[in-house]
Amino acid sequence: MTANIVAWILLLVIAAYACGGGVDYGAGFWDLCAGGAARGKRPRWLIDHAMAPVWEVNNVWLIFVLILMWTGFPEFFQTVFTALWLPLALAAVGMVLRGAGFALRKPTRNLAGRRIYGAAFAVSSLLTPFFLGTVIGGVASGRVAPGTVASAHAWANTTSIMAGLVAVAATAFLGAVFLSVDARRFGAADLIGYFRLRAWAAGAALLVVGVIGVTLTDPQAAYVHHGLTHGAGLAALLVAVAALAVTFWLVSGSAAGWARYSSVATVALLVAAWGLAQRPYLVPTSLTVQEAAGASEPLHWMLFVTAVALVLIGPALVVLYRLDTRGVLEPLTDEDVGA
């Protein structure tokens, strides 16, 4: 019972990171696609102001994921980090370069330096979610099992690549939706339509890639494929598609602020569909939740500590996000308004 609860919490935290971190990765994706220095000046200005107050906070969820995996399911942790260490290492390097690029680009006055830091931020924002997606695909593909040695076979396969593309499309979708709302918040009327169009395009790409991914699932991922096309997994996918359609409608109207919630629901439901599709396995079809769980006593303590942490941190994050969306954390300067 305790192991199942911890597994559901792990899935919830992964969804939180996919949504919170996904917005930031998506902003970096559109930074990459903004064009040259002159053409991309306005979109990058908005991205800098929108991300600055909260971009570091979303890594809290990643820390939760690692702790829950390591302490709650040590064999699962060992299996994933042994067989898939290369894409995980590439994702970690991307996170470091991305953070350094974003932090150093703004105060740098030299144009060449800004371009270097900006490129590190933007390219890493594309590659990091892709490699994280390939890890999820590697687990779902059935090519990873306890004792599997690291090889390209484990993550360079159809399911992994499609999962990586879904991750990139999902982050681009989240980033564009949030930036279209931020454009209203910062009074950048010229960028509302700019990011609204990109939200529609990224949402359509997410739908197309998702359909192709389900259709072209690797034969070794038969268990997860069946879970995604039947029962609770299919229901979660259908509700995700409905949330995507609602986002398309909301982002173009006067109630565009609500599109943030429906876009988050879309991505969270995709993560939920994956978890529902492969239950009761953490690694289909070789490692169940019960088999991967650690000792019962540490699990009970970890469940208690996790509940306390979520109670303490959850409200603080809600207040932080709320203050950010109201523009309290980083108001525009006179120089910004003049520009």
C-alpha positions in Angstrom: 0.0 0.0 0.0 2.8 2.4 1.0 4.8 1.6 -2.2 1.8 2.3 -4.4 1.1 5.6 -2.7 4.8 6.7 -3.2 4.6 5.6 -6.8 1.6 7.8 -7.4 3.3 10.7 -5.7 6.3 10.1 -8.0 4.1 10.3 -11.0 2.5 13.4 -9.7 5.9 15.1 -9.1 7.0 14.1 -12.6 3.9 15.7 -14.0 4.6 18.9 -11.9 8.1 19.1 -13.3 6.9 18.4 -16.9 4.5 21.4 -16.5 6.5 23.8 -14.5 9.9 23.0 -16.1 8.1 22.6 -19.4 7.1 26.2 -19.5 10.7 27.3 -19.1 12.0 24.9 -21.7 9.3 26.0 -24.1 10.3 29.6 -23.6 13.9 28.6 -24.5 12.6 26.8 -27.6 10.9 30.0 -28.8 14.1 32.0 -27.9 15.9 29.6 -30.3 13.3 30.2 -33.0 13.0 34.0 -32.6 15.6 34.8 -35.3 18.5 37.2 -35.4 19.4 39.9 -32.9 17.1 42.6 -34.5 14.2 40.3 -35.3 14.2 38.4 -32.1 14.8 41.4 -29.8 11.1 41.8 -28.7 10.3 38.1 -28.1 13.6 37.6 -26.2 12.8 40.7 -24.1 9.5 39.2 -23.1 11.0 35.7 -22.4 13.7 37.3 -20.1 11.1 39.2 -18.1 8.6 36.4 -17.9 11.1 33.7 -16.8 13.4 35.6 -14.5 11.4 35.4 -11.2 10.6 31.7 -11.4 12.9 29.7 -13.7 15.0 28.3 -10.9 12.1 27.3 -8.8 10.9 24.5 -11.1 14.0 22.4 -10.3 12.4 21.7 -6.9 10.3 19.1 -8.6 13.3 17.5 -10.2 14.9 17.1 -6.8 11.7 15.5 -5.5 11.8 13.0 -8.4 15.4 12.0 -7.7 14.8 11.6 -4.0 11.7 9.5 -4.4 13.3 7.3 -7.0 16.5 6.8 -5.0 15.0 6.2 -1.6 11.6 4.7 -2.5 12.6 2.5 -5.4 16.3 1.9 -5.3 16.3 -1.0 -7.8 14.3 1.2 -10.3 16.8 4.0 -9.8 19.7 1.7 -10.4 18.1 0.2 -13.5 17.3 3.6 -15.1 20.6 5.3 -14.3 22.6 2.2 -15.4 21.0 1.6 -18.7 20.2 5.2 -19.6 23.0 7.1 -18.1 24.1 8.7 -21.4 20.8 10.6 -22.2 20.5 11.5 -18.5 24.0 12.9 -18.5 23.3 14.8 -21.7 20.1 16.2 -20.1 22.0 17.2 -17.0 24.7 19.0 -19.0 21.9 20.7 -20.9 20.3 21.9 -17.6 23.7 23.4 -16.5 24.4 25.1 -19.8 20.8 26.3 -20.0 20.9 27.9 -16.6 24.3 29.5 -17.1 23.3 30.8 -20.5 20.1 32.4 -19.2 21.8 33.9 -16.1 24.7 35.3 -17.9 23.0 36.6 -21.1 21.1 39.5 -19.5 24.0 41.3 -17.7 26.4 40.8 -20.6 26.8 43.9 -22.7 29.0 42.5 -25.4 26.8 41.4 -28.4 29.1 38.4 -29.2 28.9 37.3 -25.5 25.1 37.7 -25.5 24.9 35.5 -28.6 27.0 32.8 -27.1 25.1 32.7 -23.8 21.8 33.0 -25.7 22.7 30.1 -27.9 23.7 27.9 -24.9 20.3 28.7 -23.3 18.2 28.2 -26.4 19.8 25.0 -27.8 19.9 23.4 -24.3 16.2 24.2 -23.9 15.6 22.1 -26.9 17.9 19.2 -26.2 17.2 18.8 -22.5 13.5 17.9 -22.8 14.3 15.7 -25.8 16.8 13.6 -23.9 14.5 13.4 -20.8 11.8 12.2 -23.2 14.0 9.5 -24.6 14.6 8.3 -21.1 10.8 7.9 -20.5 10.5 6.3 -23.9 13.4 3.9 -23.1 11.6 2.8 -19.9 8.2 2.4 -21.7 9.8 0.6 -24.6 10.5 -2.5 -22.7 14.2 -2.4 -23.6 15.3 -1.6 -20.1 15.2 -4.2 -17.3 17.2 -4.9 -14.2 20.7 -5.8 -15.3 20.5 -4.1 -18.7 23.8 -2.5 -19.6 24.0 0.9 -21.1 23.7 1.0 -24.9 22.1 3.0 -27.7 19.6 0.1 -28.1 18.0 1.2 -24.8 17.1 4.7 -25.8 17.8 5.2 -29.5 14.6 3.4 -30.7 11.3 4.4 -32.1 9.4 4.8 -28.8 12.2 6.8 -27.2 12.6 9.2 -30.2 8.9 9.7 -30.4 8.7 10.3 -26.6 11.5 12.9 -27.0 9.6 14.7 -29.8 6.5 14.7 -27.7 8.4 16.2 -24.8 9.8 19.0 -27.1 6.4 19.7 -28.6 4.7 19.8 -25.2 7.2 22.2 -23.8 6.9 24.4 -26.9 3.2 24.4 -26.5 3.3 25.3 -22.8 5.9 28.1 -23.4 3.9 29.7 -26.2 0.6 29.6 -24.2 2.2 31.2 -21.2 4.1 33.8 -23.2 0.9 34.8 -25.0 -0.6 35.6 -21.6 2.6 37.3 -20.4 2.5 39.5 -23.5 -0.9 40.8 -22.3 0.5 41.2 -18.7 3.5 43.2 -19.9 1.4 45.3 -22.3 3.3 43.9 -25.4 0.3 44.0 -27.7 2.5 43.1 -30.7 3.5 39.8 -29.1 0.1 38.5 -28.2 -0.7 37.3 -31.7 2.9 36.3 -32.2 2.9 33.8 -29.4 -0.8 32.9 -29.9 0.0 31.7 -33.4 2.9 29.7 -32.0 0.7 28.1 -29.4 -1.6 26.9 -32.1 1.2 25.5 -34.1 2.9 23.8 -31.2 -0.4 22.4 -30.0 -1.1 21.0 -33.5 2.4 19.5 -33.6 1.9 17.9 -30.2 -1.3 16.3 -31.4 0.3 15.0 -34.6 3.4 13.7 -32.9 1.4 12.1 -30.2 -0.9 10.3 -32.7 2.2 9.1 -34.7 3.9 8.0 -31.5 1.0 5.9 -30.5 0.7 4.5 -34.0 4.4 3.7 -34.5 5.1 2.4 -31.0 8.0 -0.1 -30.9 6.8 -3.7 -30.9 8.7 -4.2 -27.6 6.4 -1.6 -26.0 3.3 -3.6 -26.6 2.3 -3.5 -22.9 2.4 0.3 -22.8 0.8 0.6 -26.2 -2.1 -1.5 -25.0 -2.5 0.6 -21.9 -2.6 3.8 -24.0 -5.3 2.5 -26.3 -7.5 0.8 -23.7 -9.0 1.6 -20.3 -7.8 4.4 -18.0 -4.8 5.3 -20.2 -7.0 5.9 -23.2 -9.4 7.9 -21.1 -6.6 10.2 -19.9 -5.4 10.7 -23.5 -8.9 11.6 -24.7 -9.3 14.1 -21.9 -5.9 15.5 -22.7 -7.0 16.1 -26.3 -10.1 17.8 -25.0 -8.0 20.1 -22.8 -5.8 20.8 -25.8 -8.9 21.9 -27.8 -10.1 24.1 -24.9 -6.7 25.7 -24.9 -6.9 26.5 -28.6 -10.2 28.2 -27.9 -9.2 30.1 -24.7 -5.9 31.4 -26.0 -7.6 33.4 -28.7 -10.3 35.0 -26.5 -10.6 37.5 -23.8 -10.2 34.8 -21.1 -6.8 33.8 -22.4 -5.4 33.7 -18.8 -7.4 30.5 -18.3 -5.5 28.9 -21.2 -2.5 28.4 -18.8 -4.6 26.0 -16.7 -5.9 24.1 -19.6 -2.5 23.8 -21.2 -1.0 22.5 -17.9 -3.9 20.0 -17.7 -3.1 18.8 -21.2 0.5 18.0 -20.4 -0.3 16.6 -16.9 -2.8 14.3 -18.4 -0.3 13.0 -20.9 2.0 12.1 -18.1 -0.9 10.5 -16.2 -1.7 8.5 -19.3 1.8 7.1 -19.4 1.7 6.1 -15.8 -1.7 4.5 -16.1 -0.7 2.7 -19.2 2.3 0.9 -17.6 0.8 0.1 -14.2 1.6 -1.9 -12.1 5.0 -1.8 -13.6 7.7 0.8 -13.1 9.7 -0.9 -15.8 7.4 -2.9 -18.2 7.2 -5.8 -18.0 10.1 -6.7 -15.7 9.8 -4.6 -12.5 6.6 -3.9 -10.7 6.1 -1.3 -8.1 6.2 -3.9 -5.3 9.3 -5.5 -6.6 11.2 -2.2 -6.9 10.1 -0.8 -3.5 12.7 -0.4 -0.8 12.3 -1.6 2.8 9.0 -0.8 4.4 10.3 1.2 7.3 12.1 3.8 5.2 9.1 3.9 2.8 6.8 4.9 5.7 9.2 7.6 6.9 9.7 8.9 3.4 5.9 9.0 2.8 5.6 11.1 6.0 8.4 13.4 5.1 7.2 13.9 1.6 3.7 14.7 2.8 5.1 17.3 5.2 7.4 18.8 2.4 4.5 19.0 0.0 2.3 20.7 2.6 5.1 23.3 3.4 6.4 23.8 -0.2 3.2 23.5 -2.1 1.4 26.7 -0.8 4.7 28.6 -1.0 5.0 27.7 -4.7 1.4 28.6 -5.3 1.9 32.1 -3.8 5.1 32.5 -5.8 3.4 31.7 -9.1 0.5 33.9 -8.2 2.7 36.9 -7.4 4.6 36.3 -10.6 1.5 36.2 -12.8 0.4 39.5 -11.2 3.7 41.1 -12.1 4.6 41.8 -8.5 8.0 40.1 -8.4 9.7 42.0 -11.3 7.8 45.2 -12.3 8.8 46.9 -15.5 11.5 49.6 -15.2 11.2 53.1 -16.7 13.8 51.9 -19.3 11.6 48.9 -20.3 8.5 51.0 -20.6 10.3 53.6 -22.7 11.7 50.8 -25.0 
